[in-house]
Amino acid sequence: MHFNTRAATRNLLFACLALLSSATFAQTRDLASKGELLDKVVAVVNDGVVLQSELDDQIALIAERLQAQKQELPPQNILRQQVLERLVMQEVQMQRADRGGIKVSDEQLNNALRDVAARNQIPLEQLPAALQAQGIDYAAYRDGIRKEITLQMLRQRDVIARINVSPRELQQYLDKQGKLPSDANEYNVSHILIAVPQAATPDQLDAAAKKSQEVYERASKGEDFGRLAVQFSNAQTALDGGSLGWRKGPELPTFLAELIAKMKAGDVSEPLRTPSGYHIIRLNEVRGNTQTLVEQVHARHILLKPTELLDDATVKLRLEAIRERLLKGEDFGAIAQATSEDPGSAVEGGDLGWTGPGAFVPEFEQVLQSLKENEISQPFRTQFGWHIVQLLGKRKFDSSDELRQQRAFAQLRESKADEETELWLRRLRDEAYVEYKL
């Protein structure tokens, strides 16, 4: 049976403090004259607590950060209430993660700390001393990073993974993106402007329109665009042959974006009217839109999750027993449908389809890479629970269109994530028992 040492420790502390708080005023005054209060509970959150020391530490950290950013501090009572509410929400989430069996391995934690050290251009071994020099306790910092990763994993499982992007939404987004130059490409563009005065007369407008049409016809018949730009363009780039240079999709002038998205290298656009005049565009070259070959894997898996009643050791033993049945010839798909706790793949017999690099968490990908075709792995742990996985095949795949869809899917999902996270947090808060002790 899984024993929650963290919750037990806090419950014991709360019980002791509750006994103290029930003492008479005279006893409290006597305690104050003889001893020192080390800590106290400022909020009860379900079966856990938030301590005064935690609140004070966080207030100090946030006040220091706001002052460093030269921002005015809110009134002390408001700051205290905001920080306390954040700690309450953090405690609610940590309790949920604990109940769901979400654990951060030492390897995950060390990798995160290694990233922190790398960003500060020091080896991991020097990180404790560097933090100490700033007055930061390494053990507390390490615990804070572990907590952050835990909350990220919880959000990934409970929010991000549950956000639905319908095929229609995805297609509409791709259609919209298709009308704009790709942010994955670079465009070499040249440009001629036949300017129109702000208070142009009808005759001046007609003359500019006629001139732009003549220049367009000459350019479209193959006459040197750069020479035409030097001769006729009123833009600042005229003496550069009208060259705008290489620009990524989002860096192109907004009024040209949809036009360029429809052009091929070597195309010259018909005159485009804007308030500044008539624009003639030549798309000289496009780079970056090349075939992308990736190695995909086809796999299937069975997932079992630890609970308050089933600890890691028990779940691992169950998967070892299932693996033995599979090695003796039982049907993987049938067992996965009956036992796997992955709602996305269980109905498909555990089949995960063809996937490319980055589709799975690192621990899962590492096991897949170590397998031979049709081999079934030993049970292993990820943030989602315990797995066994079978590698069904590998292939080289042109993923250009697939990558575009994956990027679009990720962008759509991320656009929904903030609102969904807020709704999820509100639900957690509404379901939690919270009693303030300030």
C-alpha positions in Angstrom: 0.0 0.0 0.0 1.4 3.4 -1.0 2.1 5.6 2.0 2.0 9.3 1.5 4.9 10.5 3.7 4.5 14.1 2.7 0.8 14.3 3.6 1.4 12.3 6.7 4.1 14.7 7.9 1.9 17.7 7.3 -1.1 16.0 8.9 1.0 15.3 12.0 2.2 18.9 12.2 -1.4 20.1 11.7 -2.7 17.8 14.5 0.0 19.1 16.9 -0.7 22.7 16.0 -4.5 22.2 16.4 -3.9 20.8 19.9 -1.8 23.9 20.7 -4.4 26.3 19.3 -7.1 24.7 21.6 -5.1 25.6 24.7 -6.3 28.5 26.9 -5.1 32.1 26.4 -3.1 31.8 29.7 -1.3 28.7 28.4 -0.5 30.5 25.2 0.8 33.5 27.0 2.9 31.2 29.2 4.3 29.5 26.1 5.2 32.9 24.6 7.1 33.8 27.7 9.0 30.6 27.8 9.4 29.4 24.2 9.5 30.4 20.5 6.9 29.6 17.9 8.7 28.0 15.1 5.9 27.8 12.5 2.2 27.8 12.1 -0.5 26.8 9.7 -2.0 29.6 7.5 -4.3 27.4 5.4 -5.7 23.9 5.5 -6.0 22.4 2.0 -7.9 19.0 2.0 -5.5 16.8 3.9 -2.5 19.1 3.7 -1.5 22.5 4.9 0.3 25.7 3.9 2.8 26.9 6.5 3.6 30.5 7.6 7.3 29.9 6.6 6.3 29.0 3.1 4.1 32.1 2.8 6.8 34.3 4.2 9.5 32.9 1.9 7.3 33.3 -1.2 6.3 36.9 -0.3 10.0 37.8 0.1 10.9 36.2 -3.2 8.1 37.9 -5.1 8.8 41.3 -3.5 12.5 41.0 -4.4 11.6 40.2 -8.0 9.1 43.1 -8.3 11.6 45.5 -6.9 14.3 44.2 -9.3 11.9 44.9 -12.1 11.3 48.4 -10.7 7.6 47.7 -10.2 5.6 49.2 -7.4 4.7 46.7 -4.7 1.0 46.2 -4.0 -0.3 46.8 -0.4 1.1 44.2 1.9 -2.3 42.7 2.7 -3.1 42.2 -1.0 0.3 40.7 -1.8 -0.1 38.3 1.2 -3.5 37.2 0.0 -2.4 36.7 -3.6 0.6 34.7 -2.6 -1.4 32.6 -0.2 -3.9 31.8 -2.9 -1.1 30.7 -5.2 0.3 28.4 -2.5 -3.2 26.9 -1.9 -3.6 26.2 -5.7 -0.1 24.7 -5.8 -0.9 22.4 -2.8 -4.2 21.3 -4.5 -2.3 20.4 -7.7 0.5 18.6 -5.8 -2.1 16.5 -4.0 -3.7 15.6 -7.3 -0.4 14.7 -8.8 0.4 12.5 -5.8 -2.9 10.7 -6.1 -2.4 10.2 -9.8 1.0 8.6 -9.3 2.9 11.4 -11.0 6.5 11.3 -9.9 9.6 13.1 -11.1 12.6 10.7 -11.3 16.0 11.8 -10.2 17.1 11.5 -13.8 14.4 14.0 -15.0 15.3 16.3 -12.2 19.1 16.2 -12.9 18.4 16.8 -16.6 16.4 19.9 -15.7 19.2 21.2 -13.4 21.7 20.4 -16.0 19.8 22.7 -18.4 19.8 25.4 -15.8 23.5 25.1 -15.4 24.1 25.1 -19.1 22.1 28.3 -19.5 24.4 29.9 -17.0 27.4 28.4 -18.7 28.7 26.4 -15.8 28.9 22.6 -15.2 26.2 21.0 -13.1 28.7 20.3 -10.3 29.2 24.1 -9.8 25.5 24.9 -9.6 25.2 24.4 -5.8 28.1 26.8 -5.2 26.7 29.3 -7.7 23.3 29.3 -6.0 24.9 29.5 -2.6 26.8 32.7 -3.7 23.4 34.2 -4.4 22.0 33.2 -1.0 19.9 30.3 -2.4 19.8 27.0 -0.6 20.5 24.2 -3.2 18.3 21.6 -1.5 15.3 24.0 -1.5 16.0 25.1 -5.1 16.2 21.4 -6.2 12.9 20.7 -4.4 11.3 23.7 -6.1 12.4 22.5 -9.6 11.0 19.1 -8.8 7.7 20.7 -7.9 7.6 22.7 -11.1 8.2 19.7 -13.2 5.5 17.8 -11.4 3.0 20.6 -12.0 4.0 20.7 -15.7 3.5 16.9 -16.0 0.1 17.2 -14.3 -1.0 20.0 -16.7 0.2 18.0 -19.6 -1.9 15.0 -18.5 -5.0 16.7 -17.3 -5.2 19.7 -19.7 -3.1 19.6 -22.8 -3.6 15.9 -23.6 -7.4 16.4 -23.3 -7.7 19.4 -25.6 -9.6 18.4 -28.7 -8.8 19.9 -32.1 -11.3 18.7 -34.6 -10.4 17.8 -38.2 -12.5 20.7 -39.4 -10.6 23.2 -37.2 -7.3 21.8 -38.3 -8.2 22.1 -42.0 -9.6 25.6 -41.6 -6.3 26.6 -39.9 -4.2 25.0 -42.6 -6.3 26.8 -45.3 -5.7 30.1 -43.6 -2.0 29.4 -43.2 -1.8 28.4 -46.8 -2.8 32.0 -47.8 0.3 33.3 -46.0 4.0 32.8 -46.6 5.4 29.9 -44.5 7.3 30.8 -41.4 9.6 27.9 -42.2 10.6 29.4 -45.6 12.7 32.4 -46.6 11.7 34.5 -49.6 14.0 36.6 -51.9 11.8 39.4 -53.1 12.3 42.5 -55.3 9.9 45.4 -55.5 9.1 48.4 -57.7 6.9 51.2 -56.4 5.2 53.7 -58.7 4.3 56.3 -56.2 1.0 58.3 -56.0 0.9 61.7 -54.3 -1.3 61.9 -51.2 -3.6 64.4 -52.8 -3.3 62.9 -56.3 -5.6 64.2 -59.1 -7.5 61.8 -61.3 -5.0 62.5 -64.1 -2.1 61.7 -61.8 -3.8 58.4 -60.7 -4.4 57.4 -64.3 -0.8 58.2 -65.3 0.6 56.1 -62.4 -1.7 53.2 -63.2 -0.7 53.3 -66.9 3.0 53.5 -66.0 2.8 50.6 -63.5 1.1 48.5 -66.1 3.8 49.2 -68.7 6.6 48.4 -66.2 4.7 45.1 -65.3 4.4 44.1 -68.9 8.1 44.7 -69.5 9.1 42.8 -66.4 6.8 39.9 -67.1 8.3 39.5 -70.6 11.7 38.9 -69.1 13.3 42.4 -69.0 15.8 42.8 -66.2 13.8 43.6 -63.0 16.7 45.3 -61.2 17.3 47.7 -64.1 13.6 48.5 -64.3 13.6 49.2 -60.5 16.6 51.6 -60.9 14.8 53.4 -63.7 11.2 53.6 -62.5 10.9 52.7 -58.8 10.1 55.4 -56.2 11.0 53.1 -53.3 14.0 53.5 -51.0 15.3 50.2 -52.5 15.4 51.5 -56.1 19.2 51.9 -56.3 19.5 48.3 -54.9 17.6 47.1 -57.9 14.4 46.9 -55.8 15.8 44.1 -53.7 14.2 43.5 -50.3 16.7 40.7 -49.7 15.9 37.4 -47.9 12.9 37.6 -45.6 11.1 34.9 -43.5 7.4 34.7 -44.0 6.4 36.7 -41.0 9.0 39.4 -41.9 7.5 40.3 -45.2 5.5 43.5 -45.5 1.9 42.6 -44.5 0.3 44.0 -47.7 2.5 41.6 -49.8 2.1 38.5 -47.7 -1.0 36.9 -49.4 0.3 37.9 -52.8 3.7 36.3 -52.3 2.1 33.1 -50.9 0.5 32.5 -54.3 3.6 33.1 -56.3 6.4 30.8 -57.5 10.0 31.6 -57.9 10.5 33.8 -61.0 6.8 35.1 -61.0 6.1 38.9 -61.4 2.9 40.2 -59.8 0.4 42.5 -61.5 0.4 46.0 -60.0 -1.0 46.1 -56.5 -2.7 49.3 -55.5 -2.1 50.6 -51.9 -2.3 54.2 -50.4 1.3 54.8 -51.3 1.0 53.8 -55.0 1.3 50.8 -57.3 3.6 47.9 -56.3 5.1 45.3 -58.7 6.7 42.3 -57.0 9.1 39.7 -58.3 9.7 36.5 -56.2 13.2 35.7 -57.1 13.8 32.6 -55.0 12.4 30.5 -52.1 14.5 28.4 -49.7 13.7 26.2 -46.8 10.7 24.3 -48.3 12.6 21.0 -48.9 11.6 17.4 -48.5 12.0 16.2 -44.9 12.8 12.5 -44.5 12.5 11.2 -40.9 12.6 7.7 -39.4 9.2 6.7 -38.1 8.4 3.8 -35.8 5.3 1.7 -35.5 4.6 0.5 -32.0 1.9 -0.6 -29.6 1.9 -0.5 -25.8 0.0 -1.4 -22.6 -0.2 1.2 -19.9 -1.0 0.6 -16.2 -1.1 3.5 -13.7 -0.2 3.4 -10.0 -3.0 4.4 -7.5 -3.3 4.9 -3.8 -4.1 1.2 -3.6 -1.6 -0.1 -6.2 2.0 1.1 -5.7 4.7 1.0 -8.3 6.0 -2.4 -7.4 2.6 -4.0 -7.7 1.9 -2.4 -11.1 5.3 -3.5 -12.4 4.7 -7.1 -11.3 1.3 -7.1 -13.1 3.0 -5.9 -16.3 5.7 -8.5 -16.0 3.0 -11.2 -15.8 1.2 -9.7 -18.8 4.5 -9.7 -20.7 5.0 -13.4 -19.9 1.6 -14.2 -21.4 2.4 -12.3 -24.5 5.7 -14.1 -25.0 3.8 -17.4 -24.7 1.7 -16.3 -27.7 -1.4 -14.5 -26.3 -2.8 -11.7 -28.5 -1.3 -8.3 -27.7 -4.2 -6.4 -29.1 -6.8 -8.3 -27.1 -4.9 -7.9 -23.8 -4.3 -4.2 -24.5 -8.0 -3.6 -25.1 -8.9 -5.4 -21.8 -6.2 -4.0 -19.5 -4.5 -0.9 -20.9 -5.3 2.4 -19.2 -4.3 4.6 -22.1 -7.7 5.8 -23.4 -6.3 6.8 -26.7 -4.7 3.6 -27.8 -6.5 0.8 -25.7 -9.5 0.7 -28.1 -7.0 0.2 -30.9 -5.3 -2.7 -29.2 -2.6 -0.5 -27.9 -1.6 0.6 -31.4 0.2 4.0 -31.5 0.4 4.1 -35.3 3.4 5.5 -37.2 5.2 8.3 -35.3 8.3 10.4 -35.7 10.9 11.7 -33.4 9.6 13.7 -30.5 6.1 12.1 -30.4 6.8 10.4 -27.1 8.4 11.4 -23.8 12.2 10.7 -23.7 12.0 7.6 -21.5 9.5 6.0 -23.9 11.5 6.9 -27.0 14.7 5.6 -25.4 13.1 2.2 -24.9 11.7 2.1 -28.4 15.1 2.9 -29.9 16.6 -0.1 -28.0 14.2 -2.6 -29.3 14.4 -4.9 -32.3 11.5 -5.4 -34.6 8.6 -7.3 -32.9 10.5 -7.3 -29.5 8.5 -6.6 -26.4 10.2 -4.4 -23.8 10.5 -5.0 -20.0 8.2 -2.9 -17.9 9.4 0.7 -17.6 8.2 3.9 -15.9 7.3 7.3 -17.4 5.3 10.2 -16.0 2.1 8.5 -17.2 2.7 5.2 -15.4 4.2 1.8 -16.3 4.4 0.5 -19.8 5.4 -2.4 -21.9 5.9 -1.6 -25.6 6.4 -3.7 -28.8 8.2 -2.3 -31.8 6.3 -3.4 -34.9 8.4 -1.7 -37.6 10.5 1.2 -38.9 10.5 3.3 -42.1 11.8 6.4 -43.7 9.0 8.9 -44.4 8.7 12.3 -46.2 7.2 14.3 -43.3 6.9 17.7 -44.9 3.1 17.8 -45.0 2.9 15.8 -41.8 5.2 18.3 -40.0 3.1 21.2 -41.3 0.0 19.5 -39.8 1.7 18.7 -36.6 2.8 22.4 -36.2 -0.7 23.5 -37.0 -2.1 21.1 -34.4 0.3 22.2 -31.7 -0.4 25.9 -32.4 -4.1 25.3 -32.3 -3.9 23.3 -29.1 -1.6 25.9 -27.5 -4.1 28.7 -28.4 -6.7 26.8 -26.3 -4.4 25.8 -23.5 -4.4 29.0 -21.4 -8.2 29.2 -21.2 -8.5 25.4 -20.6 -5.9 25.6 -17.8 -7.8 28.4 -16.1 -11.1 26.4 -16.2 -9.3 23.3 -14.9 -7.7 25.2 -12.0 -11.1 26.7 -11.1 -12.6 23.2 -11.0 -9.8 22.0 -8.8 -10.2 25.0 -6.5 -14.0 24.6 -6.3 -13.7 20.9 -5.4 -11.0 21.4 -2.7 -11.6 22.0 1.0 -9.7 25.2 2.0 -9.8 26.8 5.4 -7.7 29.9 6.0 -6.0 30.3 9.4 -4.7 33.9 9.2 
